[in-house]
Amino acid sequence: MQINHRAKKSLGQNFLQDANIARKIVDSLRISSEDSVIEIGPGQGALTKFILEAGPGSLTLIEKDRDLAPALEAEFPEAEVVQQDALKFRWEDLDPAKTWKIVGNLPYNVASKIMWDVAFKCRAMCVFMVQHEVGMRITADPGSKKYGAISVWVQSFCHTDYLFKVPPTVFRPQPKVDSAVIKFISLPENEKPVDIEGLAGLVKYCFQYRRKQLGKILKSFISDQVLEWAEKEGITLADRPEALSPLQFQGLYKCVKNDFPS
């Protein structure tokens, strides 16, 4: 039985009503008894019941809504309910020895920030429903118009995959835009960037001026090392930030980190 709760506009709530799509989302996680699952913003429990049917080792529900949290506890006693804002959840404290799978229909207004945090603070397989435009950006390839700072950031830590599009008609209330279900899986630790804060700063800085050429954006940081790196990578100073892959951004940061403001 689905929880009856009026959506709160202040929390960006749009509750999924379509059981087939809910099952499809959960199936994409390939849950086993070895998995520890976290669901962000379970709402009325559309995904939750299918997650429990899949038989995870454990299920934690993170729900910000003070009215929904106790309802979820009553409806799904097998799950641990944490009444908290997912933006404040300490993802870095998750036990790395466990296999984590994270899922959620994320509110559009906080989805990018949540994914930005989850991508580098824990090792997990994640399946999220987000605004279609955001999903396209996260999974975009270098050189495309959709490719931007969040594409570089998430892909520096995860393999990303666009799974499928979801129309507004399957939600109550209906959002004004399409949604997308995307998946990302953490890269091995030895493939992730080391200086996280420095890389984040460089990526944000470059994409603030995405219409400018790299030569102009980096004019204060040009050195023989940068020029040698660019030649080796087949990059010219006339290229724009979207030309660089996540790995190339990491290489560029190594060249400028001594001069780049921390």
N, C-alpha and C positions, 0 to 999 in steps of 0.2 A: 504494500500500500504506500503510495507516494504522499509525502508530507504536504499538508495544505498550508501555504504561507504566501502572503501578499508580497510581491517583489518591491524592494525599496530602491527608488531611483538614486538615492544618495550613495548607495553601495554598488551601483552599476549592475544590479541583478537582472538577468534574463534567464529564466529557467527552461532547460531543455525538456521538451515534451515527447519527443519521438524515441520510442524504445529501440527501434532498429538502429538508429544512429548511435544511441547510447551503447548498445551492445558492440557495434562496430568499433567504436573508440576503445572500449575495454579490451576487445579481442586483439587490437593492435599492440597491446602491452605484453601479450603472451605470458600471462601471470601463472606462476607455479607456486607450490607450497614452500619453496625456498625463498620467495620474494617478500620483502617488506615494502608495502605500498603506502604512499601518502597521497591523499586526494585534497587538492586545494579548492576551497569554495564549493563543497558538495551540494549546497542549496537544498532542494527538495529530495535529494538522493537518487536522481535519475541514473547516475553512473554507479553509485555506491552499491546498489543491490546486485548489479552484474559483477562488480569487483569481488564481492563476498561469494557469489556463486562460483567464481573462478578458483577460490580456495587459497588465498595468499597466506603466508606465514603469519603476517600481522597487517592490520590496516589502521592508519591514523588519519583522521579527518580534521583539517584545519579550517575552521569556520569563524569569520569575523562577526557575523550577525549574532547578537546576544539572545535574540528570540529563537533563532534556528538551532543554535548549539544544543540546548536541552532537548529539543524535539528530535534531533539526530541521535542523541544518546538513548532516548526512549525507543526510537524506531530501529536502531542498529546497535544493540548491546554488545555485539561481538567486536565492535570497533572502538578505538580510543578517540575521543573527541577533544580537540584542543581549541578552546575559544580564544582566538588570537588573529591578528592581522598577519597575513602571510609575508608582508613586507618586513615584518619584525622577527620572523622566525629565524632561528640560528641554524641555517642549512649546514654550516661548517661543523656542527656538532654531531651530525649523523655518523654512526659507526661505519668506518670504511670497510670493515670486515663483512658487512651485510650487503646483500644485493638489493639496491633501492630502485623502485619504480614510482615515478611521480606523475600524477595525472590531474587535469582540471579544466573546467570551462572558465577561463580567466576573464574577469571584468576588463573591458577594453581600456579603461583609464589607467590601469596599473599593470597590464600584461607585460609590457616591455621591461619594466623595472624588475618584476618577479623573475622573468626568464634571464635577464642580465645577471641577477644574483645567483640563481640556481645553476646556471651554466658553469660558473667557476668556483662555487663554494662547496660543491659536493659531486660525487661520482654516481651517476644514475642514468637510467633510461627514462625519458620524459615524453609524454604525449599530452599536448595542450590544444584546446580549442581557443582561437584568438580571432581578432578582426582579420578578415581576408587580406587586407593590405599589409598588415604586420606579418602574417604568415608568409606572404610573398617576399617581403624584405629579408626575413630571417633565413630563408632557404635560397635566396638569390645567388647567382654566380657572379664572380668578378667581371666587370665590364658592362653589366646590365644597369638599367636606370633604377631598378629597385634596390640594388646593392648599396649598402650604407654602413654606418658605424655599428648598428646592432647585428648586421650580417657578419661583419668581421669579428666582432666580439664573440658571439655564440659559436661561430665556426672555428675560432681559435681553440675552443675547448671541446667541441662536439661535432659529430657527423650529423647533418641535418637532412630532413626529408619531408617534402610536402605530401600529405596523404590524400586528403579529399576536401572538397568545398561543401559548405553547409548553408542552406538558404535561411532567410529570416523567419520563414513561416513555421519552423519547428520549435520556436521559442515563445514563451509567454512572460512578459510582454515581448512583442516582436521588435528586434533592433532595426535600425534603418539601413544596415549594410549586411553584406554576406560575411560569413565566418569561414575559417579554415581550420582543419585539424593537421597539426604538424608533429613530427617526432624528432627528437634528437638524443643521441647516445654519446656519453662521455668518451673522449679520447683516452688512451693510456696516459698515465701520469708523465712518462718521459717525453710525450709529444706535446704537452701543454706548455705555454709560455711561463717563464719564471718570474720576471718583473711585471707583475700584474698591474699595479697602479701606474707604472710608467707607460706600459703599452696602452692602457685605457686612455691615458692623457693624450698620447700621440694620435690615437684613432679619432677621438672626439675633436681634437684640434684640426686635423686634416679635413674631416667632413663638415666642419663649420664653414669651410671655404671650398666645398666640393666642386663648384663651377670654375675655380681657379686651377692653373697648372701647378704641378708639384714644385717647379722651380721657384715660383712666386710664393707659394705657401711656406716652403722650407728655406727661403733665401737667407735667413739668419743662421741656418744650420748646415749649409753646403760646405763640404770638405772633400779632400781627395778620397777619403774613405767612402763617403756617400756616392761620389762619382764612380768609383770602382765598383761599388755594390750595384749601382744602377746599370752599368754596362754589362756586368755579369748576369743580371736578371733580365736583361732585355727591356729595361724600363728607361724612358727618356724623361727629362725634366719638363717636357711639353705635355706629358700624360697627366691625367687628373686622378684624384684619390681612388676612384672606383676601378682603376686599372690594376691595383695591387691586390694580390690574394692575401688571406690571413697570414700565411707563412711569410710572405714578402713584407708585410707590416712588421712582423717580428724581426726580420732581418734589418729593416730600415731603423727600427728602434735601437738595435745594437750599435748602429753607426752614429746616432745622434744623442744617445742617452746621457753622455757627459755634459752636453750643452743644453739639453731640453729641460725646461723647468719641471721640478717634481711636484 
